[in-house]
Amino acid sequence: MVQFTFEATVIHWRGPSPFFFAPLPMNHAEEIRRLSKLVSYGWGVIPVDATIGSVSFYTSLFPKDETYLLPLKDAVRKKTGITAGDLIFVEMTPRPPRR
């Protein structure tokens, strides 16, 4: 699979289920969209292995506003000290979904 590396500014989604996300740059979103038929398990959600700093985790990208959002779980944010507005460096690899 293809590995992606990018910087993103962390956003805080204040919707009915508050959460923190790293939006993917548009150029990566286009490439992820092309891969989605191979790795999506429905609803356009893309499973990925991601690393921020020394913390690696498994999650799924969510499509939003022509790009994708990388969810930043509380456990990841606590280990890395990440909060809204932080600029982070992400390494990420799409993967077939776990079944």
PyMOL commands that set and color helices and strands:
alter all, ss='L'
color gray80, all
select helices_A, chain A and resi 26-39+74-80
alter helices_A, ss='H'
color red, helices_A
select strands_A, chain A and resi 4-9+11-13+19-23+46-52+55-64+67-71+87-94
alter strands_A, ss='S'
color yellow, strands_A
deselect
rebuild
show_as cartoon
